[in-house]
Each structure stands twice: as C-alpha cells, then as structure tokens.
Amino acid sequence: MSETLSDRLADRPASAAPGPSFMDLLGEIEQYAASPGDTIARYQDWIGRNSLASLALYAAHFNLGVELSAAGDKAGATDAYRQALALRPGFYPAAINLGTLLEAAGQPDAALATWQQALQPDEARAELLACRTALAETLRLRQETAATVLNAGDEPLPPVFRTADWREVRVDADTTVDAVYTSGLALHPTQDVPSALQGMLRALKPAGFALIVLPDLQEVARHIAEGRPADLLYMAPEGPVAPLDLLYGHRGAPPPRTGFTSGTLAAALIKAGFAAAMVLREPPLCRLTAVAFRTRPDAAELGRVQTRMLPDGGTAAVLFTPAG
C-alpha cells in the first residue's frame, strides 16, 4: 500500500491548531506543490506547527512517510510511520508500510512483530496475514538455499558470513558445507595441525573453501626484535592487544601452541590437500588471512573471493599452489 489518505480522510482539525486545516493542506499540496521535496517540506511544516491535539496529525505523519519513502529516505519514512502508529495504533496502513520497510532493511523479525502487534479491523486482517505469510515463506526459502559455513572455533563468525546468504552450522554437522571458518588454528599443538586442516578439507563441498585468520608470527617477531613487545597493535573487544598477547594469550585466553608465517601457513594448507591457498598479510595488525580452496579456482572465482573474503589494506594476497 502506497497511496495517500487524501481520498478518505474526514477528520476535522482541532480548532486550536494553527495554520490551515489538514484538508486545506492536502488541497494546497495538490494545487501548488512543485516537487516531491516541496510536498515533504509542506507536511513537515504542518506537523511542526500543529499540536498533538490535532485529530489528523497521525494522517500527516503517514502521508509524510509515503512521500519520504518514494524519495528514497527510508529511515525518515520508518520514523514517520512509527509516529503515525504511536498516535493511532489501529491505523493498519501505517503498520503494513512500516513492516514492508523493515523487511527491506533486513529486519524480518521486526517486520513480523509489527504486523503481529498491529491492531486491525476485520477488513485489514487478510492483508496483514498475507504480508506475514509472504515474508515467512521468503525466510524459509532463504534458509533452504543459503550457503552453509562451518564455524570450527569458539569465535563469532566475521561479518562476511553474517548475511542472509549464509547459514552457520557448528562442529556437530554431519554434512559437507560450502565454507569453513576458523580463527583458532594456532591453539592446536603443532603436531595436531595437519589433522585439523585435513578435517576442514573433508568437511568442504568440491567447490568449497576455508577462511582462516590468525596471528602473523613473522610480524610479531619483528615487533619483539625491535624492542616493542608491548606496543598497542589494535583494540579488541577484550581490550588492547600487543605483540606479546598474540604469543602468550590475551587476558586469560589460552596461549597459542603453534604459530605461522604466510609461507608456513600456505605450506601446511597445501600439504593437507588443499588445491590452492591465497594468503594476505596485514602488518599493522600482525594478522594473516588465508582462503584455502578444495579444488583449483579459476581466475573469476579468485577475484570474487579476494573481493568478498580478504580485507582491504593489507599487502597483496599471494596465491600458493602445489609444486609441479
């Protein structure tokens, strides 16, 4: 629903409300508004000059939301619809439009709650139920078609995997997955690293890949060799991180039991059976990010992965493949 209320409003403005009545405002907009921006400004001015006593204030907020949405100001439209519902909770067109905006903004739970909580007359119930049913079906299809990522550690997934395109599974998954993520490889004893990598490889579908993030031992060693073991590298949720934290664990976290440079990480991945690996160094963060492929990727796939999975601001990623 996107039409205004000019053809169905019969409210009379409060006698104390300054300026034109709401019906007169609609007439002025229809006759004189020169652009969408002018229409928006007229609604905003009228709302600003009328008190909460105006019987039509909810309608002005609703119409403003329609105009703001059409102009691309989704945040402003969302606020306007919420104002309309605060003034008149039973005004279901505002609930429908608000829920639609929330769904488009990637907030399906909020959209469903808006439609669920809307006070509705019988004639509106079918439309609200249709919105809820359509969104529930969309969410079901997304869940079925989303790529799966196995989180092989205790850390939350990075933002690249926290979208509707990905579905997280944990270590008890009994099917193959599209991607594996870990930031805890260095917590394995050195002798256990090969089996950990081979387990990740076995979990992947033929076109799958592993995303691995861990400290860059070469860069950590450089800081220590230069006498800067306690320098601040970056701020983590747990607090400041220094080179020594990456060697011995951070504020009660378990200490690493092995370490990698870009070359040794790539060699371990290839030895474990991966067909290729891209490794990127981020010296300011003493961090390595690697993407390891189960099967050899073509140039287009390499480009997509580098754009989506590897952070900006590091040195150029290096592609490693088996010798010969």
Secondary structure, DSSP 8 states (H G I E B T S, - for coil): ----STTT------TT--SS-HHHHHHHHHHH--SHHHHHHHHHHHHHHS-TT-TTHHHHHHHHHHHHHHTT-HHHHHHHHHHHHHH-TT-HHHHHHHHHHHHHTT-HHHHHHHHHH----HHHHHHHHHHHHHHHHHHHHHHHHSEEEEE-SSS---GGGSSTTEEEE-TT--S-EEEEEES-GGGS-GGGHHHHHHHHHHHEEEEEEEEEEEE-HHHHHHHHHTT-TT---EEETTEEE-HHHHHH-STT----S----HHHHHHHHHHHT-SEEEEEEEGGGTEEEEEEESS---HHHHHHHHHHHS-TTSS--EEE----
